[in-house]
Structure formats: C-alpha cells, structure tokens
Amino acid sequence: MSWEVVSVAYGGPRGQVDERAASMLEALFTQSPVGLHLLDTDLRVVRVNTATPAMQIVSLDEVIGRPVGEVYGLIRGEGFGDEGVEAALRTVLDTGVPLRNRVIRVRIEADPMRVRHFEVTVLRLEDPQGTVIGLAVTSVDVSERERNRARAEVLDTVRRTVGRTLDAAVTGEELVDALVPAFADVAIVEVVEAVIRGDEPPLAPLHGDTPLMRTAFRSDISRPPTAHPVGDVRRLPGPTAFTQALADLRPRVVELQPDAPWFHVDPPRAEAIRSSRAHTLLAAPLALRDAVVGLVSLYRTGQTPPFDEDDRRLAVELAAHTALCVDNARRFTREHTVAATIQRQLLPRTPETHASLDTAFLSVTGADPGAWYDTIALSGARTALVVGHVSGRGLNAAATMGQLRTVIRSLAAFDLAPDELLARLHDTTAQLAAERANLPLGDPLRRETLTADCVYAIHNPLTGTCLMAGAGRPAALVVRPDRTVGIPDPPSGPRLGTDEDTPYGSVEFAVPEGSVLVFTSDPLLTSYLAECPGPLRSAPQYAERPLQDLCDAIVYALPPGLRAGDAAVIVARVRTLPSDRVAAWRLDPDPASVALARHRVRAQLTAWNVDEETAFNTELIVSELVTNAIRYGDPPLELRLINDRGLTCEVRDGGAAAPHLRHARTVDEGGRGLFIAAQLAHAWGTRYSDQGKTIWTEQPMPPSQGGR
C-alpha cells in the first residue's frame, strides 16, 4: 500500500486527490507531536513520524516496510494483554472495532531502566469502496501523567491504610505494605526506641547514641538480604546517608555505587545493599515539629527506574503522614502507660487473707483502666467482694475508678447492706457526672458521659451464704462442689450515674464449702465461663492446689476474641470457718449476766492462748457492751467471740436504737462505756439487721496466738 493510495482513499469526490487533505496528512507526519504510523494489511509499517516510540531508538530506514512485530521487538510494551502488540492490531484489522486510549508501558531494551507510557489508539482504514487497506495508529506520550497518577495512588493508599491502629510497630508495617512494590522494591521503617515506649521524641540533629528499633521490613525481592531483623534495636553508625537525613531532617536520593564512601561505616547494611543489587536509596526522616520520630529507607533495585526529584517530594508527604501516625501512637502509649500505672497503684496488689475465703485476682493488662476489683474485710468474719467498670478510657477512667473504689470502701465501713450501699454509690456517681457535665465547653471530658457498672457481694462464713446486689451488667458465677455452675440473678439495678431511679435489690444464695465464686466486670466473659465446659467445671479438682492455678487455667481456656485481659476478675474459694474459732452465748437481760459474760470470755480466751493484756482488754470491752445492751437494748441478748483475722467481740440485742459515743466530762458519773471500748479496740461499729443491731469491736492478735 503506497502513500498515494492512502491519499486517494481520504481525498475528494470520486477518488480525486484533495490537496488540502494531503497537506494536512503531511503536516501530521512531519510536525505533529502525536506519534503516527500507518500499517498495511500485512501489518507492515508504511509511514511513521518522529513522535512514534520506535523512532526514538532507530532510524526511519530501519522501520519503513518492516512488520510491526519486528519493529517493536526492539522495545517491550506492556498493556496489550496476553496476546501482545501484533495480535491486538490484528484484532482491530479483522473486526473493525477501534482500540481507543489504551495506555501501554514501554521499556527500551537498550536502556532497561527507561520506562515510558503511551496512550495508543488504533483505527482500521478503508477505501471508498469499503476495502480494508490498513491501520492508523496514534500514540501520545503520557509518561509524566502516569507517573503523577501512580504517585497520587501511592499517597492515597498511605493516607487510607497507614495509621489505622495506635501502635507504632503496626503503623510501620502498614507503610511498607503500601509502598512495596508500588513505589519501592525494598522498604524499611525504623523508629526511635524512646518513641516506642511513649517518651517524647528527641530534637534534631539526632545524637549518635540514640537507639532505633527496626519495626517493619518488606521486599519485592525473592529471599531478600537483611542487615538486621525486625525488632532489632541499635544505634546508627555514622556518618552515612541515614544519619545525615536525621541530622537536617531532609530526605535524600542517593545513587548507590559499589564503592560508596560511607559503606565502610556500616558494613552489615552495605552488604545487604550490594546483595539486593539496589541502585538507588531514598532516605526520608520521620520528623514532627523538629523532633525525630524515626527513619524510612526505600530502595529500588534491578530494572526499576531510579528515584527522582518528584519521588523525593512525594516521600516528604509520605513521611509527614507516617510521622503523625507514629506520634499519635506514642501519645496513646504514654497515656496508656500512665493510666495503667495509676490503675496498678489504685488496685489492691494482693487479696486480703481470710480463714474462710481464699481469693485471687486475674491479672489485668491495663487495657481497660476503668475496670477494678477489691476485697474488703468486714465485721463478723465477713468479706465483701467488689468488681466494677467505669465508662471511658485512659486517665479519666482510671481516676474515676479510684474515686468510686474509695467511696465503696468508705461506705463498706458502715456495714451497709449491698443494695443500700449501691444506692448511695449511685448518688455519688450521679454527683460526679453532674460535675463533669458542668465543665467548661472546651474541656473534652465534658462530652464523655460518666456511668459505671458494679457488683457488690458479702460472704458470711457463719451462715454459709452470700448476699449480692448489682448495678448494670456485671454478674457472678457460683461453681458448687457437685460441678454445677449457677448465675445468681439479683433484681436488675440501673447503671451507676444514670437518670434511672429504680431501687436496687439484693439476692441471697447458699455457698457450701468447696464452692468457687467468680466475679467479672465483663458480662460476655461471665456468659462464656458459664457455658464453657472447661476449667470452672473442674474447679473442685483444685481444692488442694493454689487458687492461682485455677486462675491460670481460666485464662488459658479463653478464646482471644473475648479480650479477657480487659476484664477485672475475682476468683474466690469458700472454706468453712472452723467451729473452734467461734464461741456464742445467750444472755439474760439481768445485770448479773455481766459477770457471767466476763467469766465465759476469760475461759474461752485462755483456750485460745490469748495473751494477758488482750484478754484483760477484751473482758473490759465485753463488760461495757453487755452492760449497755442490758440497760438500753431489748432482748434477746447474745454475746459472740470470733477468732479470725483478729479477735472480734459482738453483742447483739433486739433494739434498734443507735449507740452514741459520748465524751464524758470529769464530773459525769456515766457515759464512758462505749468510749472505753472504742479506745481499747482497733475498730468498732454497729451492724443492723431485721432482728435488731449488733455492736462489734475488733482487736489485732499475733498469729502465734491463733489470729489469722
């Protein structure tokens, strides 16, 4: 097919040559920046212009008349699919369906690192009679557009996928996943070790003794060499391109030659660079407000084009976003560390010791600083078990948790019933919530609603029962000696701090010797333990083993999805208080009963090997309390001694009148009884019940004398 044939085919009427059309075609082939070439039906090149890709590496004489497959055998084109360039052109020639705006990637074999992108359109040519005479192919160099598009996609990917967690190590992994292989063949992220711990990042220039941790590595190379493994912490030797970037906080594009002058300073890294055949390095510092957060090292290897100035500018944006994400993770780590420290200081380190109750705490990771647990020794050998959870996260949750735990301990000192204690705790929480709501508008804490869940139970070893009340979702489990698991269901009470005014209720249930009580702040965990046939149902097997072994078995059996580390958990094993540690006597409402009470107390204390001073003080306390009960109380009267954590003396009567501690004057003849008892005892108080009231005192005793 000759040039004249093409001119006639696109000329005037009846095949006459249109000189203007011919001139236009001539101008397109000699002056147009758009690549043009005409192919005949055998796909041989008829004519091309200088903008055609092939004309950039070969002469015109080497192209004209040659099959297109031979011409483009000099270059490699990617973008025509699996069939290749010649098959794609043949399809257009056979079907007449144009191939429009197909972007192909061209790599010149003579210069493999030189990659160009062309937007190609292929049209079938026909003469006026409809005979197919060849193909017209146009190509536009869109290399710069495609490079900009690729960079924009990388930046968009980094902004979407990097920083989704508040973990500096994970952030580095997200970054290298986004960059390899889209932007680099090898990517390494190193973060200042102090930043990983949550400390403030050091100011630039970075001191040579500052250690960095390698947090992420990814390579598009098979069996990539590495200078150091992920997780390795070491100082950067200098001077190198890396230390220079961390000194002035400017990214560097470095051509890697085998004899680079800084290779001898860091031999392991130099050897890894040589082994990977990297030819270009882009070292980008992770910096924020003139402080060094870390370093990103990007390499291109093999036939990948080297980094250029546009890549360096893109690295600045990538590093800025990553540095901000790492700093956010650092701030979270710092707040988490402080909150966990506060939580550890506010929570009891070890459970209190009880003759009738072994208790253990499951370790709390600090992931939920608002969760708490507590055991409180009460009068009459009883023990209060408390588990709760405050809404919110971080320092504020930990501080509020400490406030509520202190309030509970203060209220427990008044020997309140569980439902009454929760009612008063609800009022206190509502007051704290109101104070938070009245904070200045700019305070972020104002937007956090304060609520809390709590379960409060009192175990009484003398009756073998547990009295429990709950606010919100927490619940308890009872594992009986016969391996049955039950969930006590107290009347549902509102969450602490809410506007609900539903009264709290309580439930009392039996806990025979050998039973195991489990209290958790996470209802999902409670439900799982109740349904799981694992360690709880085998709890009786742990009767003679440390309770912590059962706690470990519970943790091992939990699936990861439950996040048991976020929950506060108490595990308690019930034991019977030995009968020889309790003595009780009924007393007549007669003044003569005072001497009888003193005599019985003296005999019992002698049997318990109580020292003389403690025995004398106890006799005096009993004398005063029994005298007051006879004079001011109502029958029936009962005196009870309990040898548990200390020596407890209780006098119960049927009256409801509250005793009043008086400070008698010198000339007063009475009013000193309760004052004397309070001075001799370590603690004293009043406990009310449906049958009346109980005045109690506690005195410490050395373990050698029977105290627990």
HELIX and SHEET records of a PDB file:
HELIX    1   1 TRP A    3  ALA A    9  1                                   7    
HELIX    2   2 PRO A   13  GLY A   15  5                                   3    
HELIX    3   3 GLU A   19  GLN A   31  1                                  13    
HELIX    4   4 PRO A   53  GLN A   56  5                                   4    
HELIX    5   5 LEU A   60  GLU A   62  5                                   3    
HELIX    6   6 VAL A   68  VAL A   71  1                                   4    
HELIX    7   7 GLY A   84  THR A   95  1                                  12    
HELIX    8   8 SER A  143  THR A  161  1                                  19    
HELIX    9   9 ALA A  168  LEU A  179  1                                  12    
HELIX   10  10 GLU A  193  ARG A  197  1                                   5    
HELIX   11  11 ALA A  241  ASP A  248  1                                   8    
HELIX   12  12 PHE A  263  VAL A  265  5                                   3    
HELIX   13  13 PRO A  267  SER A  276  1                                  10    
HELIX   14  14 GLU A  309  LEU A  346  1                                  38    
HELIX   15  15 GLY A  394  ALA A  412  1                                  19    
HELIX   16  16 PRO A  418  ALA A  437  1                                  20    
HELIX   17  17 PRO A  444  ARG A  447  5                                   4    
HELIX   18  18 PRO A  523  GLU A  531  1                                   9    
HELIX   19  19 PRO A  535  TYR A  542  5                                   8    
HELIX   20  20 LEU A  547  ALA A  557  1                                  11    
HELIX   21  21 PRO A  560  LEU A  562  5                                   3    
HELIX   22  22 ALA A  564  ASP A  566  5                                   3    
HELIX   23  23 SER A  579  ARG A  581  5                                   3    
HELIX   24  24 SER A  593  ALA A  607  1                                  15    
HELIX   25  25 GLU A  612  TYR A  632  1                                  21    
HELIX   26  26 GLY A  673  LEU A  680  1                                   8    
HELIX   27  27 PRO A  703  GLN A  705  5                                   3    
SHEET    1   A 6 VAL A  45  VAL A  48  0                                        
SHEET    2   A 6 GLY A  35  LEU A  39 -1                                        
SHEET    3   A 6 VAL A 132  ASP A 141 -1                                        
SHEET    4   A 6 ASP A 111  GLU A 126 -1                                        
SHEET    5   A 6 LEU A  99  ILE A 108 -1                                        
SHEET    6   A 6 ILE A  75  GLU A  78 -1                                        
SHEET    1   B 6 VAL A 233  ARG A 235  0                                        
SHEET    2   B 6 PRO A 211  SER A 219 -1                                        
SHEET    3   B 6 VAL A 186  VAL A 192 -1                                        
SHEET    4   B 6 ALA A 291  THR A 301 -1                                        
SHEET    5   B 6 ALA A 278  LEU A 288 -1                                        
SHEET    6   B 6 ARG A 252  GLU A 255 -1                                        
SHEET    1   C 5 LEU A 357  PHE A 361  0                                        
SHEET    2   C 5 VAL A 569  VAL A 574 -1                                        
SHEET    3   C 5 VAL A 516  THR A 520 -1                                        
SHEET    4   C 5 ALA A 475  VAL A 479 -1                                        
SHEET    5   C 5 VAL A 485  GLY A 486 -1                                        
SHEET    1   D 5 ALA A 371  ALA A 377  0                                        
SHEET    2   D 5 THR A 383  VAL A 390 -1                                        
SHEET    3   D 5 ALA A 452  ASN A 460 -1                                        
SHEET    4   D 5 THR A 465  ALA A 471 -1                                        
SHEET    5   D 5 SER A 506  ALA A 510 -1                                        
SHEET    1   E 5 VAL A 582  LEU A 587  0                                        
SHEET    2   E 5 LEU A 637  ASN A 643 -1                                        
SHEET    3   E 5 LEU A 647  ASP A 653 -1                                        
SHEET    4   E 5 GLY A 692  GLN A 699 -1                                        
SHEET    5   E 5 ALA A 683  SER A 689 -1                                        
END                                                                             
